[in-house]
């Protein structure tokens, strides 16, 4: 969420317009995920997919910020 208090781990890829359009379809943009420009820690700006705050309300925070590591955290 913009203005949130948690960092997230992610990956950045350079893609052309047809690939971006295909990703938008895959990710359900704009019906499910919303595409938004986002500043990285080093200052670079990237396009990212975000969920709306109401879609994540009440869900547990992934403390590490890593979706891939979440299952280990939630079992601890």
C-alpha positions as CSV (number, residue, x, y, z in Angstrom):
1,X,0.0,0.0,0.0
2,X,1.3,3.4,-0.8
3,X,2.6,5.2,2.2
4,X,2.8,1.8,4.0
5,X,5.2,1.0,6.8
6,X,6.7,-2.2,5.3
7,X,9.3,-2.9,2.7
8,X,8.7,-5.6,0.1
9,X,11.1,-7.9,-1.8
10,X,10.6,-8.0,-5.5
11,X,12.1,-8.5,-8.9
12,X,12.5,-5.9,-11.7
13,X,12.4,-6.8,-15.4
14,X,12.7,-4.7,-18.5
15,X,9.9,-5.6,-20.9
16,X,8.6,-4.2,-24.2
17,X,5.1,-2.9,-24.7
18,X,3.6,-6.2,-26.0
19,X,5.0,-8.1,-23.0
20,X,3.6,-5.4,-20.6
21,X,0.2,-5.7,-22.3
22,X,0.3,-9.5,-21.8
23,X,1.3,-9.0,-18.1
24,X,-1.6,-6.6,-17.6
25,X,-4.0,-9.3,-18.9
26,X,-2.3,-12.0,-16.8
27,X,-2.4,-9.9,-13.6
28,X,-6.0,-8.7,-14.2
29,X,-5.1,-5.0,-14.5
30,X,-7.0,-2.9,-13.7
31,X,-9.8,-5.1,-12.3
32,X,-7.7,-7.0,-9.8
33,X,-4.2,-5.6,-9.6
34,X,-3.7,-1.9,-10.3
35,X,-0.6,-0.8,-12.2
36,X,1.3,2.1,-10.5
37,X,4.7,3.8,-10.7
38,X,6.8,3.1,-7.6
39,X,10.1,4.5,-6.3
40,X,12.7,2.0,-5.3
41,X,15.1,2.4,-2.4
42,X,17.9,3.5,-4.7
43,X,15.7,6.2,-6.4
44,X,14.8,4.4,-9.6
45,X,11.2,4.4,-10.6
46,X,9.4,1.3,-11.8
47,X,6.0,0.2,-12.8
48,X,4.4,-2.3,-10.3
49,X,1.2,-4.1,-9.6
50,X,-0.5,-3.2,-6.3
51,X,-3.6,-4.5,-4.6
52,X,-6.1,-2.0,-3.3
53,X,-6.0,-1.5,0.5
54,X,-9.4,-3.0,0.9
55,X,-8.1,-6.2,-0.7
56,X,-5.5,-6.7,2.0
57,X,-7.3,-5.4,5.0
58,X,-7.2,-7.9,7.8
59,X,-4.6,-10.2,6.2
60,X,-1.4,-11.0,8.0
61,X,1.7,-8.9,7.3
62,X,4.6,-10.7,5.8
63,X,7.4,-9.4,8.1
64,X,10.2,-10.3,5.8
65,X,8.5,-8.6,2.9
66,X,9.1,-11.7,0.8
67,X,6.1,-13.5,-0.6
68,X,8.3,-16.5,-1.3
69,X,9.4,-16.7,2.4
70,X,6.0,-16.2,3.9
71,X,5.1,-19.9,4.5
72,X,8.2,-20.3,6.7
73,X,7.2,-17.2,8.7
74,X,3.6,-18.3,9.2
75,X,4.7,-21.7,10.5
76,X,7.0,-20.3,13.1
